[in-house]
Amino acid sequence: MRLPKSSCWHLLLGKEEVSNTLRIADLLLRASTYFQPRESSVLLALVRTMSARAGQLLTAVLLSALVLLAATEDGRNKLQGVTYDGRSLIINGKRELLFSGSIHYPRSTPDMWPDLISKAKHGGLNVIQTYVFWNVHEPVQGQFNFEGNNDLVKFIKLIGEHGMYVTLRVGPFIQAEWNHGGLPYWLREIPDITFRSDNAPFKYHMERYVRKIIDMMKEEKLFASQGGPIILAQIENEYNHIQLAYKELGTRYVQWAGNMALGLNIGVPWIMCKQKDAPGPVINTCNGRHCGDTFTGPNSPNKPTLWTENWTAQYRVFGDPPSLRSAEDIAFSVARFFAKNGTLSNYYMYHGGTNFGRTSAIFTTTRYYDEAPLDEYGLQREPKWGHLRDLHKALGLCRKPLLWGNPSVQRLGADVEARTYEIPGTKVCAAFLTNNDTKTAQVIEFRGESYYLPPHSISILPDCKTLVYNTQSIVSQHNARNYRRSKVIDNLKWEMSQEAIPDTAKVPVDSKVPAEHFGLTKDTTDYAWFTTSIEVSPRDLPVRKDIVPVLRVASLGHAVLAFVNGEYIGTAHGSHVEKSFVFQKPVHLKPGTNYISLLGMTVGLPDSGAYMEHRFAGPRLVTILGLNTGTLDLTLNGWGHQVGLDGEKVRAYTQAGSHRVQWKKANGVGPALTWYKTYFHAPEGNGPIAIRLPDLGKGMIWVNGKSIGRFWNSYLTPLLQPSQSEYHIPRSFIKPSDNLLVVLDEEGGNPQSIEILTVDRDTICSFISENHPPNVKSWARKNSHIRPIANAAKPTANLKCSNHKKIIAIEFASFGDPYGSCGTFSLGKCTSSISKKVVEQYCLGKTSCQVPIDRSLFDKNNDGCPDIMKTLAIQATCS
């Protein structure tokens, strides 16, 4: 592109001046390839320099050139779509550092989406990643659902309205700890199908669905090539895990899938995560906790280094103890990745949300990735949210050197290195000082300055001089989550209705052997009855009182309730690791006909592994031991089957369906397999709501006809606690009054213990030492230099209440050597006696405050321990 000549310029300027002016303008246009429009200050600086030599008229001409440059660049970059090279993605002609987070639209409600997206943006993200969930969109073959929580288009448009990008993981297999890995159940029943292989039936249905989604995105103009927010699309998901199981069929399938996607011509790159043989221009990406060190890199030097899943915690299954991943470890991994040529990192999950209804995969809890930066309720989990926000700010200060600089590595010790990015001939430089020693801090010399590096940490220097962030030193605030019993809900009046226990008179024999559970229920319910009967003579029954017959059920999973002659015998279940189990309980048989009724239960369909279409569940061997005639095998005895419970069929959990059920007042502990209902008013405020059911064992919960998921309190962790105790009730499910709450309890419990709770994070804290760096917000880049925004950047304790609340109390304050965590701080051996008074002066009655880490404030009367590195710990309450 060249600036056109103007005859009037020749009249106003001499021939040589015009020639020089046009040459400079042409150079500016060529330079535009390397600058973004927001960096026009760089070009203006060039104009000022040259105009000082060329006079005012030349200045005017050069400014005209810049105006033309801006207009030309705006038009040229507007709809270029997304390309890439070995350095980064190039979005509409611009290189970007991309900070991404996973938020799955079906795991929250549409009224939550704007707040989740806004908090993600304020947390420094510019990309939201989501899967597309085939089995919620096409639960019945040919019948599509894109309403409510499933409104994919609305979700993507909201992200675009917030000025953010989208990575669309089409799958269609997604895993995601989602029921059946996102594949609809009806797919299992397609003749001759083999999932995820070079299999004609599977490829036909996969391509049909993928085209459906892509055509919908195109019709709504949602790809970046059309002016929309989608910059990346993913086909398949972690296929390398199972590829070898399919041998050549797997190799052919992955090539077919990639090439099929490329043929859809969406104008943005396709990616495959953890797929080393991603075909052609499809970018292979990394999933894991430390991709900066574990990723071997793209399979072509012309592809950028992208990280699609950085696990912010560990998803939990029933029976699991709590599993956490620290903010410091996540920050280290991200800083490491960007220091080693990474340009996109995605947090999986940034908000996990809730597996409503029956959407969770096998044994997976209803709560999903609650330890993410935004917790299940959409509240900011601190310090994780704030520490990562500060990291994104620090990396943003390094943007120019990371995207255009030359990388180099300098070893500074056995476990210490400096990774730098510099643009030759300029002052543009960034450095990442890394201490890989996990136990020992290091003091290092780098370019004439000394730097303290805590163990296992990275310090970021956006100008190769000024330390603005350290991954191990958290300067953002902390908080603690509070569950408070609602003040407007008390003495709930419970009614109950016991589920009828069927026998062969109601559910007659229809098969020689027990049917396979998945094939019987077809994923329409968790529950299936298996009934049979036996004739027992007095001679068959033991005479001795110490011998009692035992019912043994060997099951492929996942759980069972056993009844004999309508009496509850007991329950047993498998686990996420071992789905199969054996139920064994003593039973009381009578002479004559005895009815055995087994309620088989699933807890989600499998979501991973090869040959998923060949997974099975349900009873496979049923025997009675201890009879005088020996062990009696009932497996071939003839079995009746009923899909679902009677309460499910009449929809007893809805207002209309509840009138089809006979209810009576609930008193104390009820029998197994009982429905409970009550009504409640909306809890106070507008914050999140939860329910706690401490004296109920296992079952499901509905509010106003909407299922909030499975609960399972009787399956204890090794710490003798349930894996999940509180269950999220979205505000959008709630009316001002007369809310119908229905609970199905499988094992027998007391509904009087159920509590409706409000949820907040109004306990906020800070823990800052004199050795902490100032908050990264204290710094800004100006003319390739990092400068403090205020006169001097010093460490401060920063507190801020959410939702415009104010600090009403300082619960704890100590300047000295306090220890503990937010909610459990304790005094050490040394503390300033005026700590609380100083903090109250800075913070009480305010929405936010900053308290300087300054000995002159806290120790002006007497310093009892002048020789220690001091820390300020604060715990405050917002309201």
N, C-alpha and C positions, 0 to 999 in steps of 0.2 A: 504494500500500500504506500502510495506517495502523495504528498500534499500537492494539489494542482497549482500551477503558476497563475499569478494574477497580474494583468497588464498594469493595473493601478499601482501595484507595489513597485513596478519598474519605474513609474513616473515619480513616485515619492522617494525612492531610494536609488542609490547608485547601483550599477550592474553588479559590482562585486558584493555589495551589502545584501542585495536580493539573493544572490547565489549562496552566500553564507547562511542567510536566514532560512532559506528553503532546505539547505543541507542539515541545519540544526533541527528544524521541525521534522524532517524525515527521520533523523536519528531518534527523536522523541517518540515518533510513531513506532519505530522498530523496538524501542525500549519498552513500549507498553506491554509487550509479550511477557515481560518479567515482573510487571507491577499490577496490582489490583487497583480498581478505581478508588478505594478508600486510601490508597497510598499516593494520591495526587500531590500531597505535600512534598514528596520527594521531587516530583517533576517541577513543582512551583519553585522549589529551592534552586533547581538548575536554571530556571528562567531568571530568577533574581540575580544570580551570579553573572549570567551572560548579559542581562540588561544593564548592569552597572558599567559594562564596557561598550555596549552598542547604542545606548541612548534610549529615550522614551519611545521613539517611533518603532524601534526594533522590539522593545518590550511589548508594545501593542500587537505587533505582528506575531510574536511568540505566544502571547496569551490567546490570540485568535487560533493559533495552531492547537493550543491545548483544548480550547472549546471544541474544535473539530475532532480532536483526538477523543475527548470524552464522549461526544455524540456518536462517533464511529465505533468506539469500543463498546458503548452501551448497546448499540444495534447488533454488533457482531457477536457479543457474548450472551445476549439475551436467551436464545434458545439453541445453544450448541449441543445441549445434552451433556453427557458425562463420558469422558475418555480417561485414559490413564497412561502412565509410563512407569518406569522402575522406581520413581520417587514418590508419587502420590496419585490420588484421583484428581482429575481436572474437571471441575463443575462449571459448565458454561464459560469455559476459558480461564477459570481461576483455580489455582491450587488452594487446598484447604487442609488444615489440621482438623480432624473429625473426632469429637468426643460423643460417644453414642451410649444409649441405655435401652434395655429391653423392657417394654411395657406391653402386655398382651391384652387386647381389647376385651375378650370374653371373661377375663379374670377380674374385671372391675365393671362398674356400671357407667352408662353414658353420662350421668350427672357428675361422676368422679373424673372423667377424662380431662376436662379443661384444667382442673386443679393439678392433676398429676403431670400434665404436659408443662404447665407453667412452672411447677417446682423443678422439673427436670431442666428447663431452660435456665432458671435462676441458679441451678446447681452447676451451670457451665456447659451443659450438653448442647449440641447443635444437630444431633441425629436421634431419632427414635427407631428402634428395631422391633418388628413384630413378626411372628409366624402368621400364616393363614390356616385356619382350622377346618379341614375338609369335612369332618364328621358333624360339626355344628351347622355348616352351610348346606350340606346335602345328607341329612340323616336318613332320608328315604330316597332311593335311586330316582333321579329326575326331579325331585322336589327340593327347591332351594330356599334357604332362609337367610336373609341379610337384615333382620330387624333387631331392635333393642341392643342387647349386649353384642350382637353379631353384626352390627352395622359397620362393616369394614370401611366403606367409602367415607362415612361420616368421621370415623376416627382419623383416617389419613388426611382428610381436609382440615380437621382441627389442628393437626400437627403443622400443616402448611400455613395455616392462619397465624400460628405462633412464630413463623419465620424459621422453621426447622425442617430438616431433611428426614427422609424415611428410608430404611432398608426393609424391603418386603421379602420375607422368607416364605416362598410359595410352597416349598416342599415337593410333593404333597405329604410325604412322610415327614413328621416333625419331631417325634419322640416327645420332648418337652414335659415329661412326666404327665402327659395328657392321655386320657383314655384311648387305648388302641393306637397310640402314636399319631393321632389325628386321622387315621384311616377309618372310613365308615364301616360299620359291621357288615352291611350287605355285600361289601366287596369280598368277604370270605366265602360267600355262597355263589360266586360266579364260577361256572364249571371250568375245571382245568386251570385255575389261576394259581400262580406262584408270585407272591408279593416281591417287588423290588428286584426283579431279575429280567433277563431277556426272555420275557414271557408275553406272548401276543395279547391275551386278555388283560393282563395288568397294564401293559403299555397303552392299550387302547383307552382304558378308563382313566389312566393317569393323564394322558395327553388331552383328553376331552375336558377334564377338570381344569388343568393348567390353562388351557386356551380360554375357558370360561372366565377365570380370574383375570387373566391378562387382557382379554377383550373388555371386561368391565373397567379395568384401570384406564385403558386407552379411551374408552367412551367418556369417562369423566375427566380426561386429560390430566392424569395424575403423575405421569412420568416426567422427569426433569426435561426430557427432550420435547415435551409438550407444554412446558411452563409449570409443571407440578412438582411436588416435593420428593418423589421417589428417585433416589440416585443409585440404588443397587437392588438387585433381585437375586434370590437364592433358589437354586434347583437342588433337589435331594437334600440329605442331611447326614453327615458323618458316616457315609457309606463305607469308607475304608474299614470300619469296625467289623463288617460282615461280608465284605466283598469276596474274601477267599472261600467262604462257605459255598458260594455259587460258581466258583472256578471260572471257566470261560464265559458262562452266562452272566456273571457279575461284571467282568471286564467289558463285555459288549454292551451291557445295560448302562453302565455309567457313561460310556461314550455316546450312546443313543440319547440319554437324558440331557447331557450337555448340548449336543448338537440340535436336539429338538427345541430346547430353550432359545438357543441362538437364532434359530429360524423364525422366532416370533417377532424379531426386529423391534425391540422396545426402546432403543436409543440410549440405554444405560447398560453398564456391564452386568454380567451374570457372575455369581460366585458359587463355589462349592466348599463347604467347610470340611477340614480334615480330609481332603481328597487330593493326594499327591499327583494323581494322573488326570486331573481336571483337563478336559480337552480344549485345544485351541486357545481362544482368548478368554475362556472362563478362568477366573482368578481362584486359586486355591488359598484358603485362609486357615487360621489357627483357632482352636478352642482349647482352653485350659486355664491354669492358674498363673503360669509364668512363661508366657509365650515369648518374652524377650530372650529367654535362655533355652527354651525347648523347641521352638519353631525352626525347622531347617530352611525355611524361606520359600518364596513362590517357586513354581516349577519353570519359570522363565525370568530372565533378568529384566524383561520389559514389563513385568507385573509388580504392583506395589505390595508392600507388606501390611496385611490387614489382620485384625484380631476380632473375630465375630463373637466369641464367648469368653469373657473374663468372669469367672464364677465368684460372685460377691459373698457367697456362703455355700452351704450344702443343702440341697433340698432334703426334706425330712419325710420319712415313712413312719407309719404307726409302729411303735416299738423302739424308735430311735431316741437317744438322749439329745439334748441341745447340741447344736453344732454351729460354731461361730468362725468367722474369718475377720481378722482385725482390719481396721481402716488403714493402719500403717503398712500391713502386708500388701493390701490392694494397691495403695499408693506407690509402694516400691515397685510392684510389678508393672504398673502403667508407665511410671517414669523410666524404668529400664527399657520398656518396649519402644518408647519414643526416642530414647537415647541410642537405640540400635536400628534406626531407619524406619520405625513404624510411623504410620500417619493416620490410622483409624483404630481406635480401641473401643469395644462395646462391653458394657457391664451387663452380665446375665446373672441375676435380674437387677434392674434399677428399681422396679416395683413388681413384686411377685404377685400379690393379690390373693384371690380366693378361688378355689376350685368348687364353684357352685354346683348344686345338684349331684350328678354322678359323673362329673367330668374328669375327676382325678384318675391317674393311672394306677396300676396294681399296688395296693397297700399305701399309696401316697396320701399324706395328710390333706385335709381340706385347706389349711393355711399353706401358702406357697411362697418360699423364699422370703419369709418375714424379716430376715436379717439384712435385707437389701437396704440401700440408702433411703428409700421410701418404704415404710413398713406395710404390713397387710392393709392397714386402714388409710394409707396415703400420707401418714405423718412422717416428718423428717426424722430419721434415726441418726442422732448425733453421738459421736463426732463423725460418723462415716460420711454423711451427706456433706457436711461443711469442710471436712478435710479434703475430700475429692474435689469440691468446688474450688478450693484454694489451689489444688494441683492444676486444675484446668486453667486457672488464671496465670499461674507460673509458666505453664507450657505455652500459653498464648503469648506471653512476653518473649518467648523464644521462636516465634513463628517464622520470621524471615530466615534466620540461620538454619532452622530445621528443614525448611522447604527449598532453600537455594544454596546453603553452605556446603563446603567440603568437609566430610567427616574425618576424624583422626582419633587415635586412642593412645594414651600415655599411661604407662604403668608407674604408679607412685609408691608401690609397696607390694607385699605378698598378696594382700587381699584388697588393695586400693587401686583405683584407676580413675583417670579423667577422660571422658569422651567429649570431644569438642566439635562444633560445627562453625566454620568461618567462611565468609565470602572474601576471597583474596583481594587485596587492595582497598578494603574498607574496614570500618570498625565494627561491622556486623559480626557478632560472635556469641555463642552460647556454650556453656559447659555443664556437664553432669558429673559431679564428683561422687564416686560410689565406694562405700565401705561394705564389702561382702562378708566381713567377719561378723558372725551372728552373736558374738559374746563381748567383744572388746571394742570400745570407742577408739578413734584414731584422730590425731592432730597432724595435718599434712600441710606442706608448702605447695602452693600452686601459683605460678606467675607472680612471685614476690609477696604473696599474702598467705597468712595462716588461716586454716579452717578446721573447725571441730566437727567431726563426723560421728554421730552416735552409731552403735552397732547396727548392722543390716539396714543401712540407710543410703539415700541419694540426696545430695544437695544440688539445687538448681541455681545456676548463675546465668541469667539471660544476657549479660554482657561480658561473660568470662571473668567477672570481678565481684559483682554484688550478689550475696546470698539472699534470695527472696523466699526460699521454701526448702524444708527438709522433710522427707517422707516419714521419718520417725518422730518428728517434733510436732505435735498437734497443737495448733493455736486456736482452732475453732472451738466453739462451745460443745458441751456434752449435754445429754438429757436422759431422763428416765421415764418409762411409760407407766401411767397410772390407770387402773381399773377402779371405777367408783360406782357403788350401787346407786341406781337411779333413785332420786328423792321422791319422784312422783309415782313410783311403782312399788306397791307393798301388798303383802297378803294376797297373792294371786289365787284366784278360786279355780282349782283344777277339777276337771272331769275326766273320766277314763272309759275306755271301751276295749275289752280284750278281743284280740283276733281269734276267730274260730280255728280250732286245730282240726284239719281234715283227716279222714281215714279212708279206707278203700270203699266205704259205702258212698262217700261224697266224691272221692277221686278214684274211680275204679281202675283196675289194672289195664294198662294199654301197651305194656312192653315186657319182655322176658327179663331184661336187665335194666338197671338205672340208666337213664339217658345222660348224654354228655351235657353239662350245664350251659356252656356258652351257646351251643347249638339249640338248646331248649329255650332259653330266654331271649336270644338274639339281641342282647344288650338293651332290652326294653325295661329291665328291672334287675335289681340285685338278687331277687328272691325266687326260689323254685321249690315246690313241695315234691317229695318222693315218698310214696306211701306203699305199704305192703301189710300183710297179716299172716299170722301163723296159728296153727292149732296146737295146743299144748295139753297133754293129759297129766293127771296127777302123778303118774309114774315117771314123767319127764322131769319133774321139779325136784330139786335137792331136798332131802329130809333134814339134814344137819342145818342148824341155825347159822353156823359160821360160813356156809357156802351159799352164795347168791349168784344168779346168772349175771353175766356181763355182756353188754352190747358193745361191739367193736365195729367202728366204721373207718375204713381207710379211704381217704379222700384225696383227690388231686388239687383241692383248694376250693375256696379260700377259707370258709368257716361253715359251721353247721350248728343248728339247734336240734336236739333230739327229744321226742315225746313218745311215750309208750302209754297206750290207752288214754290219750289226752293229757297225761301228766308230764310236766317238764322234767327231763332227766339231767340235762346239762348242755354245755357248749364247749367247742374246741375250735382252734384255728391254726392256720399256717403263718408264714411270715414272708416278708419281701424276699428274703434270701432263699427260703425253702417253702414253697407254696403248699406242698403236700403235707399231710398230717394224719395222725390216727386218733380218733375219739374212742375213749373207753370209759364206760360208767356202769355201775351196778344197776340192775333193773328189777322191778317186782312184776313177775308174770303171774297170771291166774290160770287155772284150768279152763280150757275152752279157747275161744278166739281172742287173740291179742293183736292190737293194731299198733304198728310202728310207723311213725310219721317223722321224716327228716326234713328240716328246712335248710336247704343248701343256700349259701350266700357267697356272692363274689364281692370283692372290694376293688373294682376297676379291672379293665382288660390290660393285657401286657402292652408295653410301649417300646420295646426294643428287642434286638436280636434277630437272627435269621429265621426264616420260615415261621413267622408269627401266625400264619393261617393254620398252623398245626399245633397250636397250644390248646390245652383242654383243662377242664375243671369239673368238680363234682364227685360224688361217691363212686368208687370203683370196686369195693369189696365190703360186704356187710355180713357179719357173723354174730352168733350168740354163743358164748362160752359158759361152761359150768353146768350144763344140763346133764342129767343122768345118762342120756343117750349120746353124750359127747358133744363136740362142737357142731353147731348147726349153721351151714352156709346158706345165707339168704340172698346171695347175689343173683342167683337164677330163679328166685322165688316168684317172680312176676311183680311188676311195679306200676303204680299209677303216678301221674305227673300233673302238676298244676303250676302254671306260670304266674308269679306275682301273688300278692296278698289281697284279701278281700277289700281291705281299706284303701289299697292303691286303686283297685278297679272302680270304686265309687268316688275316688278322689276325696277321701275324708279330710284331707288337709286344706280343702277349699271351703269357702263359705257355703256354697250350694251343696257340695258333697258331704259336708259335716252333718247335714240334716238327714242323710240317709243311714246314719249310724246311731245306734242306741248308746247313750252316754249315761253314766251315773257318777255321783260324787266320788272323788279320789280321796282315800284315807291311808296315809302312810305308804309302806312298800307295796307295790303292785305286783301282779304275776308277770311272768315272761311273755313277751310278744303282746304288748299293750300300747294302745294309742292314748295320748293325753292331749287335752286341749284347754286353753284359757284365752282370755282377752286382756289386753293391756293398752294403756295410753302411751303416746309418744314420750320418750324421755326428754328431760329438759335440755335446752341448748340446741345447737345445730352441729355438734361434733359427732364423731363415730360412735356406733353402738355395738355391743357384743352381748353374748349370752354365755352363761356358765352353768354346767349341769353336773355338779360334783358327785351326786348319788345315783346317777344313771350310768349304765354300762356301755351300750353300743346301740346305734340306730341312726335316725335321720331327723332333720329339723326343717319345718316350713313356717314361713311368716307370710300371712295373707296369700297363701297358695303358692308361694315361691320357695323353692328349696335352697337353703343356704349350705347344704352339704351333709356329709356323713360325720358323726361324732363317734369316738371310741375311747372311753375313759378307762375301761377295764383292762386294756392291753398296756401294761406298764413297761417303762423303760428299765434298764439296769439300776437306775437311780430311784426306782419304785414310785415314779410319777408318770402321769399320762404324757404322751408326746405332744398333745395339744389340749389345753383346758378351756380356752375361750374361743368362741366362734363368731365371726363377723356378721352383723345384720346391716346391710347398706341402708342409709337414710332413705333412699328412694323406694325401699320396700315398705316404708312406714307411713301410716296415716296419722292425723292428729289424735284420733281416739279409736277405740274398738278394733284394735289390731288382733287378728286371729293368729295365735301361736299353737302349732300342733307338733308334738314330738312322738315319734315311734321309738319305744324302748324295747329292745330285743331280749334283754336278759333279766328284767325285773329290778325296779328301783323306785326311788321316792321322788316324785316331782316337786315336793314342797321345797327342796333345796335349790331349785332353779333360780338364778338371778339374772336380771336385765341390767347391764352395766353401761356407763358412759366411759369413753376412752380419751385420754389426753396425754400430752407430753409437756405438762406445765411445770415439771421439775427440771430446771436448767442449771448447768454447772460450768465451771471453768477450772482448769488445772494447768497453770503456766509457771515456768521457772525463769530465773534470770538468764538462763542460757538459751531460751527459745528465741528463734528469729522473730522479727516483727511480722505482723500479718501481711500477707502478700498484697493486700489492698493498699498498703502503705507506699507501693512503688508504681511507677509508670515509665514507659519508654518514651524518650524524647531525643530525636536526632541520633538514634543508635546508641543512646546512653540511658542507663537506668537511673532515675532520680527519685528521691523521696517526694511524695505528694505534700507532706507537711515539712516543717523545718528540719525535723530529725525523726527517723524511724526507730522506734523503740518497742520492746515487747509490751503487750497490754493484755489484760483479761477482758474478753468481749462477750457480752451477754445480750440476748435479744429474745423477747417473747413473741410467740406467733399470734397471728390474727388480731393484731393491735391490742393485745392484752398488756397489762402493766405488772411490773415487779412489786409484789405486795409484802414480801418478807424475805429476809436473808436468813436462811436456816443454818448456814455454817459458813464461817470464814476463818482462814488461818494463813498468815504469812510466816513461813518458817520451814518446817519439814513435815507437813501433813502427808497422809497416805490414804489409799482406798480409791473408790470409784464413785461416780455420781449416785447419790442416794445412800452411800455407806462410807463417807469420809470420816476420818478420825484424826485427832491431834497427835502430832509426833512429840519429840522431846523438846522442841523449840517452837515457840509461836509468839507473835506480837500480840500484846494484850489489847491493842486497839484495832485489831484486824476487822472485826465486825463493824465497828463504828465507822471506819474509813470507807468500807465497801457500801454501807448504807448511805453515806453522804453522796456517793457517786451514782447509786443505782435505784434506791427506793422511789417508787412512784413513777418510774420511767419505763417506756417500752423497750429501750435498749440503753446500754451504758458501756463505757470503756474505763477500766481501772488500770492506771500505770503500774508496772512492776518496778517500784521505786522505793528503796530503803528509806529515803528521807520522809516518805509519807507514813510508813509503818513503824519505823524504829527511831523516830525523832526524840523520844524520851529516853529510851534505853534499848540497846541491842545486846540481847543475852547470848547470841551465838553469831558473832561477826565473821567467823571463819568458814561457814558452810555456804554452799550454793542454795539460795532460798527459792521457795515455791509458794505461789498464792493459789489456794483452793477455795472455791466459792460454790455454795449451793443456794439457789434462790427459787422462790415460788411465784408463778405468774397467775393472774386472774383477770 
